[in-house]
Amino acid sequence: METKRRALGTGLEQLFNNQNINFSDIEKEIVDNAKESDIKNIKISDIRPNPYQPRKRFNEEKLQELADSIKEHGLFQPIIVKKSIKGYELVAGERRTRASQLAGLTEIPAIVKDFTDKEMMEVALLENIQREDLNPIEEAEAYSKIMESSNITQDELAKRVSKSRSYITNVLGLVSLPEEIKLLVIDKKLSMAHAKILSKIGDDEYAVRLADKIVSEGISIRSLEKIVSDEKVPKKHKINRTTAPSRTYAIYENVLREKIGARVTISANKITIPFDSDEDLNRILEIINVDMDGE
């Protein structure tokens, strides 16, 4: 059984294993190491959107500008897709795909690579937050999905997407907002600072009424903080999403790290052992006494 997914390439595997990952580095690794056989012209009609795409709205004006550029100069960089049962799933390049279709193209150059669901989610999020900002609600929901699927803490997520811990905490607070307030934030009628304060209120109906009042009367951040700080206003219970691993697990992790010489982590009933190369993998297998030549 092959442990390492060679289709991604050693360099890309290392990038995904890093605590801090950068979309530009991942895309560059894929493009720079793509063989001629990896790049194909595929029908746009055969491409399905990335199911983990956090962006729900696309700026039509910017899409048209990109479409006009594609008409005049062509598409300079291929999109990245994953082969699926029916056609392809888009990994990165949804704006380029939409703009190419808008420009009247029926085919588009694409690099075909293999990705896990987790990697597709991370790439979709990183492409958007590191290249073109998501609205706060899209960003909050994307972070929440990554934390749930990867079982990581806010601290770990902050390192992985190059954000401060406090920023992640503030953004994640928006996930629990009522839909009416989320729409106000998406439509830029309500600032993220206002929404952050409203997210602390435990009564959704009261929060919505207050949000409408902010929009209609222009209540300042300071005034809103004063209103919400009133003891009569119900507050949400704070959920701790940053609990460190138990001391028992920490001891096991340290013992394994010393024995294997790698950053071993234990969480969610799972032991994770990263490696840098095939040689490093063979070294680890030898240490834990796994004979790949046997039956």
Secondary structure, DSSP 8 states (H G I E B T S, - for coil): ---S-GGG-HHHHHHHHSSS--HHHHHHHHHHT--GGGEEEEEGGGEE--TT-------HHHHHHHHHHHHHH--SS-EEEEE-SSSEEEEE-HHHHHHHHHTT-SEEEEEE----HHHHHHHHHHHHHHHS---HHHHHHHHHHHHHHHT--HHHHHHHTT--HHHHHHHHGGGGS-HHHHHHHHTTSS-HHHHHHHTTBS-HHHHHHHHHHHHHH---HHHHHHHHHSTTS-B-----------HHHHHHHHHHHHHHSS--EEETTEEE---SSHHHHHHHHHHTT--TT--
